[in-house]
Amino acid sequence: MPRGGNAASRTGANWWGSQTRLTAGDYDGDGRDELAAFCGYTDGSVSLWRFETTAQGGFTTPTVQWSAPKDTWHFDESHFVSGDHNADGRQDILLFKGTRDGSVTFHTLLGADGPGFSAPHTSWSRPPGNWWGHEAKLTAGDFDGDGRDEVAALYGYGDGSVSLWRFAANGQGGFEVPSVAWHAPPGTWTFRHSHVTSGDYNGDGRQDIGLFKGENDGVAALLALHGKAEGGFTSPLKSWERPPGSWYGDHVKLPVG
């Protein structure tokens, strides 16, 4: 990503992957998915870059779609995902703005009929001491088949438990108060080796949750939680696993949504 925090550095000339997160979606409704990059800078600013696609399937030179000024974001506590949260046929961007005091805010940038996004809309927030971004991993999908993409967050706790939180989308592109859709008890999960993603794995028209469950000793398993029409998910179905020394989750990355 462009290094540093001044305007001259944001030319796209140099990119550091450790400070870049990617997602993709058809943000303008032209039938081709674009690529979006969320970049953090050393001065506490962030930028949202967008790569348009060509008819041949390549990418054009990226442009900055939105920026936040210095000292306003903690990139290591923040996330972003794509989804059509207002059911208008165009993908949107959700920015999870986390801070080091445990406060969090959701900002939604709606896709538009053209090369840009709407201004960020604050759709959910919590005060300090509630949500730490480094303990959350996000994905998005239409889990109940209502035409609006929801957001799911896998959240890890210090006692080795995890919860899967589901944020239902409203008609304006924002989100309802989340609920716990599934929980694993203490001592059963190693969060830093685990990941979450989404996809329609059983072909029923609803997105499902895929969980990569990793352990410190290299044990790994894939679990699927299928989306239900009434909301929520089925119990996890284990579909693949590997013995110790095989897969270390801190060396694995999955698509977020």
N, C-alpha and C positions, 0 to 999 in steps of 0.2 A: 504494500500500500504506500501511498505517498507519506513520507516520513516527516515528523515535526508538526508544528502547529500554525505556521503562518501561511498566508494565501499563496505565496510563491511556491510553496512545497506541494500544493494540491493540483499539480498539473498532470498527474498520472504517469510521470516519468519513472518513478520508483515505487515499488509496492512490497511491503513486508507482510508475508502471510500470517504471521502471528498476531497481527493487528487487523485482520480482514476476515469477515464472515460473509458467506454467499448464500443466496437463495434465488429461485427462478419462478416466473409466472407470466401469464399473458396480461400485462397491466393495462394495455390500451385496447384490447379486444380485437386485434387484427388477425388472430388465429395463430400467431407465432409467439412462443414464450421468449421473454427477455431475461437478462441476467441482472441482478441487483447485488451490489457489494456495500456492506456496512463497514466503514473504516474508522478506527480510533487513532487519535494523535496524542503526542506526548504532553500537550498543553491542556488536556481535558476537553478538547473539542472532538466532534465526530462529523462525518459526511456520509451521505447516501449517494452512491454512484450507480449509474444505469448504463448497461450495455445493450443497445438496440441490436436486433438480429437482421441479417440479410436474407434474401430469398434462397440463397445457397446454403443457409444454415450456419454462417459465420457471424462474427460480431463486429460492430462498428466501434470507433473510438469512444470511450465512456464519457459521460457528462455528469456533473454534480446536480442532483435533483433537490437536495435539501442539506443544510448544515446547521449545527448547533455551535455556539461560540465557546471559547476556551473556558475551562473551569466549570463546565456545566454537566459533564458526563463522566462516569467511571466505566470505561469500555469493558474491563474485566468482570463487571457485575451485570452487563447488559446483553441482550439477545435480540434477534429478529427473525421473523418467519413470514412466508407468503400464504395468502388464502383469500378466497372471495367471501369476505365477511358480511357484505350487504346484499349478496345475491343479484348483482347487476351484470354478471357475465364477465367482469374484469377482476383480475387478482389485485389484492391490496397488500400493503406492508404493515405488519405489526411490529412496533419497537417496544421492547421490554426494557425500560430504563431503571436499572438498579443502582443503589448507592451503598457505600460501605457502612452505613448505619442501619441497614435492613429495611429501608423504605423502598417502594417500587411504584412505578407509574406505567400504564399502557398508553402508547400513542399510536393511533391508526392513521396511515396515509392511504387514502382511497385512490385506486387506479382511475385514470381519466381517459377520455376519447382523444388521445394525443400523447405527446412525449413527456408527460409530467404526472404529478400526483397532487391530490388536494393538500392543503395545509394540515399539519398533524392535529388530530382530534384526541383529546384525553378521554379514555373510555373506562379506566379502572385505576385505582390507586390504593395503597396501604401506607400507614405511618411507620416511623422507625421501629425496628425490632421485630418485624413480621416476615419479610421475604428477603433472603440473601441470594443474589443472582448467581453466585458461584455454586450454589446448591440446587440450581434449577436447570433443566434441559427441556427445550420446547419443540413441539411439532404442531401442525395444523391439518385439519381435514374435516369433511362433512361426515361426521360419525353417526348421525341419526337420519341422514337422507332428506333433510328439509330444504336443501338448496343453499344453505349458508354454512361456510366453514367455521368450525369451532377451533379453539386452541386447547391443547393438552400440555401440561407441565409435569414432568417427572421430578419430584423433589426429594432430596436425600437429607436424612437427619443423623445427628452424631451418634445415635445408639445403633446404627446399622439397619434402620427401617427406611422404607421409601413410601411415598404416596403419589398416586396419579391424580392430579387435579384437572378438572374439566371446566373450561370457560365457554359457556353457551353464547353464541353471537345474537345480537339484536338486529333489527331491521336497519339501523343507522350505521352499522359497521363497528359498533362498540360491543361491550361484553357484559354479561350478567355477573353477579357475585359467584365465584367458583365453588364447586363442591368436589369432595373426594370421591372419585369413581372407583378406586381400588387402593388397597393398602397392604404392604408386606410387613410382618412384625419385626421387632428388634433382633439384631444379630443375623439377619438373613441376606442382606445386600451390601455390596461394596460400591458406593455411588460413583467413585472416580473411575471405576472400570465398567460402568454401565451407560447405556444410551437408549434414546427413544426415537422412533420414526413412525411414519404412517403410510398406509396404502390399502387398497381394496384387495385383500388377500384371498377372499372366498368368492368374489364375483357377484355379491348381492347388491351392489350399487351404493353401499355405505363404506366409508373409510374405516380401517381398523388400526390398532396400535401394535407396532412391533417393538419389543423390548429386548435389547442385548444385555444379558446378565453376566457380567464378568466378575472374576475373583482375583485376589492378590497372587494366587498360585498358578494363574493361567487357565483355570477352568472357565468355560464359556457355554452359554445356552441362549437360544432364541425362543422367546415367548410371544404368542399372539393373543391379543384381547380384541374380539370382534365387536364392532359397533352395533348397537341395538336401536330399532326404530323409535322406541319410547325414551331414548336417552340412556347413557351409561354403556357399560361394556360387559361382555361375558367374562367368566373366569379365565385366567391365563391358560393357554394351551402350549405345552412345550413341544417344539417341532425339530430341534437340532441341538446337539450338545457335543462338547469336546472335553477330553480329560486334562489333568494338570499339565502345565507347560506348553499348551497349544496356542491359546489366543489371549493376549493381554489387552484389556479394554482401553487402557490409556494410549494404545497405539492404533486404535480403531476410530474411524469417523463415519457416521451415518448421515444420509440426507435428512434435513429437519422438517421438510414438508413442502 
